[in-house]
Amino acid sequence: MTIGLLCPGGNGATLSSLSLHYIKRELSQKPGYFADFILKRENRYRGLLSGRTIDKFDILAVTTSWAGDYFKLLKLLKEEGIEIDRTKRKSPEIITGGSGIAVAHKPFLEVSDAVFIGDGDGIFLKIFDNLLSGKTDMPWLVFDKNTPKPSPRLTEAVKGVALFSSNEAIFKNTRLVEISRGCPYKCRFCWLSSYRKKYKFRAAEVILDEVSDLNERAGLVSAALLSHPEIINIFNKLDKISLPSCRLDLLDEEVLKIIASKSVKSLTLAPEVGSERMGTLIGKKFDMEKLEFIAVNSKENGIKSLKLYGMVGLPGENYEDVEAFGAITRRLGEISSLDIEISVNQFIPMPGTDFQDAPFADMKEIKYKMDIIRKAFKPDRKKFKMKTNYGRFYQKVFRLIRE
Ligand code: SF4
């Protein structure tokens, strides 16, 4: 039985998916199964180890990191001449899972023989067996659009470290290590806080045992890394780390010093907005004093750049709030001399959140607001960079859900 492991987001996303690493590890211990990462090579999608083209696998195990992966999957299958309509396709069987599925699973059911909702750790083999034998006795497997969406299977990681690192992965030459799942905070716009209501962290002892022979940088995977009660102990035992976005309120002098001593050169924060008023509205405290403290202390400790996430199109937002985000992020660069990159995302009214019924903002309005930030932030080639992300794909997927 051959299983192709794929994330439609591209080679980097496939190699950086801890779920796909888990499946590979679990299946490699089962006689009769062979799993391989599917990467694009010379205009074809094929197995990393086997070189087998994607159409020659018995099953494609597809993980999605966001709802827009639906369109990427369709494009990829078309490119490879694989039938999209699952009722007409003879092979390969396709099963999809991951965060994109958890947000919007219905569109994926047109192309997938089944979708799996939640965490597959520890039961991947059973999932594949069920799929192949046509069994439906697994509550998190959905086979058609009329089946009500089940509650997701939410677990702790069985094994939390990637099998290998790669210079093609999103985090280059970095071994990903899972630290926790969920988040103890309840930001009103955030899908994770409604999807995973409990914060579950892995014991430091278990994590450190898994990474004891690590030679490369450890990429710590967690939505709330600094909330781990033993995080300082974990940091202290690792040589080189890379970090996800960190909560402002948990970054103090001690944490900044340790992080910087682990060869971290860039820090990512997600203030999301630029004013106290908007911070209160979205349930994520905005603290300018703390931002300034972090920027200045980061520089003093040897960190070179700061990446800041922001959002536009939130309900209740006005032009002054938007301008403030650009202005304060620029100010952080000026007072600290750090390189600053801002990544501004269109607000998405995610299902399950307090804002789920808020409308998508008009695209012209979003572009106008992005321009307001651009003017206040004044990007230049050397020290200030700005990226923008629009929510068109989410809007398209959400339309499909409502049809
Ligand atoms: S935005 Fe971040 S801190 Fe807030 S609930 Fe989501 S993951 Fe947690």
Boltz pocket constraint, residues with backbone or C-beta under 6 A from the ligand:
constraints:
  - pocket:
      binder: B
      contacts: [[A, 183], [A, 184], [A, 185], [A, 186], [A, 187], [A, 190], [A, 191], [A, 192], [A, 193], [A, 223], [A, 224], [A, 247], [A, 284]]
      max_distance: 6.0
